[in-house]
C-alpha cells in the first residue's frame, strides 16, 4: 500500500517544531513507543493523521503486507516508489 501525505514520512518527532526530528526510513514493528511518537489522536502532531497513519500501517501489518508513507506533493513519486527507490518511510512486515 502507498500512502501519500503532506509529510515526507514518519518522523521521531514533529519536524515542523523540532529541527532535530529524524525521518524513519524503515519501520518493522508498530509498538506503544512508536505510537507515542505519533503523538496520540489528540496531540498537535497526531491531529491530521499521523496517529491514524500508524493505525493503518498496523492493519496492513496484521494482513502480512507492507506500506510506504511518502510526500504526495509530486504524485509521480509513486513511480519512484514502485521502482524500489528509498523514499519516505517503508513499513515492512517481518
Buried (B, 14 or more C-beta within 10 A) or exposed (E): EBBBBEBBBBBEBBBEEEEEBEEBEEBEEBEEEBBEBBBEEEEEBBEEBBBEBBBBBBEBBEEEEBBBBBBBEEEEBBEBBEEEEEBBBBBBBE
